[in-house]
Amino acid sequence: MLLLLLLPDAANTAARVEVVAVANAPHSLAALLGTAEEVEEEAVVAAVLVLWLQCSVQAESELQPTAGVGQDRTLASWERLAPPSCPSEAQLPGWTLGPAPTVSVQLLSVSSGALQRPDYDDTSTPEFLNPSWMADIPSSRPLSEVTMPGTHNTMALYGGGLAECQSWSLAQQLHAGVRFLDVRVRHVGGNLTIHHGISYQYAHFGDVLQGVDAFLKEHPSETVLMRLREELSETGDIYAAVVRYIQTYARWDLFWNNRRMPTMGEARGKLIVLQNFAGPALGMLYSSLFIADDWQVPSLDYVPQKWKSVYTHLERAQVGEKSRMYLTYSSGASIRAWPYALARRVNPLLYEFLTARVGTPRRFGIVTMDFPGAQMCRAIISFNWATRTAA
């Protein structure tokens, strides 16, 4: 049988719940989440755990709450009660236990309520918008010398804690100032659906094209760069399908159909495909950029190593070859470092790095993030001018 246990905190913080893994004895919750301290650090007291009780005893032999159960049990407490043994009444004051069953734990994604910080935002709406910031960039400036915010797995809004990388819609991201999109398509029978791994994102490539086209018609001073690659299907042959979607959902004059780096003036009103798939030219080659994408972060203990990769590449971008574009991903993930949890740690380091340097024009290139805050986007944009600040 399944037993659901809700552990609310005093403020009734909502818990986001997604099944991601099954742990059998002797694994613990801490082994999957990271550490008990990590959970407390996130102030995650509200949680839902599913205990699968594999009982050879009577149906009534299950954990049963009694009156007066305290509200102070946290995931850290449950870690100490992890398999292989079931908790005793002494370990769980206020509970009456039947005969001990064999317990395995199915871990669910847990997060506190939505956050909106200068560096991190997993709410549905940006704090403020910045839709036409490129209008003030000189048309003669090469696009490789423009510093811009981007999003990793731009369309990954669904699928739970391990799949979700953004909370703003495509339109909201563009209006908040994001100018680099990371788009992944699954190719099945000529159809291009948007995926992050196995997680379908309730959209297709035509939705992306129409969204960008609508934005650029409304804001012709801007340009949008889009990394496009195949995800999950691995056919290695999406070119014809991409062309068909362009013909169906967009217009050819929307695109910068050239391998060379445009100036800002040439790029205005254009969608620049950074082609991460085989076929004739539909835009620039993704591989022509200098890229730092150390996305495999084994656990949250590896945040310093991840930040070192980001920091090093941002420093290199300031002095590197001006004719080539730099692309730095601050994002990453693993079963023990979910995108939102990693972003809550790396984004503050990135924001501190940026705000310590505002006031002087610098070339950082494309800075790509999970769950960026609006003020983070503005800080990145500010480096295109000498006098603007992130405040």
C-alpha positions, 0 to 999 in steps of 0.5 A: 500500500502507499502512505502519503505523509505531508510535513507542513511548516508553520507557514504552510509552505507549498511543496513541489512534488515530482518522482525522480528516483527510487531508493531501496535500503540502505540508501538514505534521503540524504544520499539522494538530496545531497545532505540533510544540512542542504535541505535545511539550508533551503528552508524546505520543511514542507515535503511529501514523501511516499513510503511504499510499505511492503508488508506481509502483515495485516492491512492495519499494520502501517504508520498512523498519526495520532492527535497532537502530532508536532509540526517540527519534523523536517527532511533532516529528521526523516534522513535519520529514520531512513531504511533499512530499519523502520522508525520506532515509537521512541523516534517518532513521538506522537505516532502509533506504529503497527508491526514493523514492515520493510520500507523502501523510499521513493524520493520526491522533488521538494522545493520551497515556494517560488523565489524572486531575487535579483539573481534568481527567479522561479516565479512566472513573471519577471520583476521588470522588463527590458525589451528594447535594450539593443536599440542603444548599441551602435549599428557598427559594433560586431555582434561578437562584442555585445554582452547579452543574457541567455537561457539554458534549455529555454523552453524547459518549463515542465517535467519536475525538478530535474527537468525544469530550467526556466519559469518564464515563458519564451515571450517573458524571457525575450521581454526581460532582455534574454537574447540567446535561446537554447532550443532542443527538438525531438525529431519523429516522423518529420515533427519537431517537438520541444524536449528536455531529455524525456520531458516533453515541453508542450510545444513544438518548434513552430511555437518558438519560431512564431514567438521570436517572429512576433517579438522581433516585429514588435521590437525591430531594434533587437536580434535573437540568437538561437542554438538549435539541436536535436534532443532524445531522438538522435536521428542526426538528420533534422535539417529538412524538418527545420526547413519545413517548419521555417516555411510553415511557421516563419519567413525566410527574411527573418533569418541571418542566413550566413556563416559570418559574424554580423554587425549589430545593424545587420542583425537587427530584426533577425533570428540568428540560428547557431546551427548545432546540427548537420546540413547546409547553412541556416545561420552561424555554426554553433561550434564557431563560438568559444564555449564553456558548458561544464554542465555535469555537476555530480552534486552540490558539493561541486559548486566551487568547481562549477563556479571556477569554470564560469569565472575562468571563461568570463575572465577569458571573454574580456581579453579574448579574440574579439571577432569570435563570440564567447558563450558561458553556461552557468547552468548544470545538473545531476540527480544530486544537483537539480537545476533549480538547486544549483542555480540558487547557488551559482547565480548569486556568485555570478551576480556578485561577480557582475555587480562588482564590475559594473560601470565599465564596458566589458565584453563577456559575450553570452551569459547563459543561465537557469532561472535568471533574475531580472536584475541579473539580466540588467546587470549583464546588459549594462556592460555594453555601456560605460555609464549604466549600472545594475541598480 
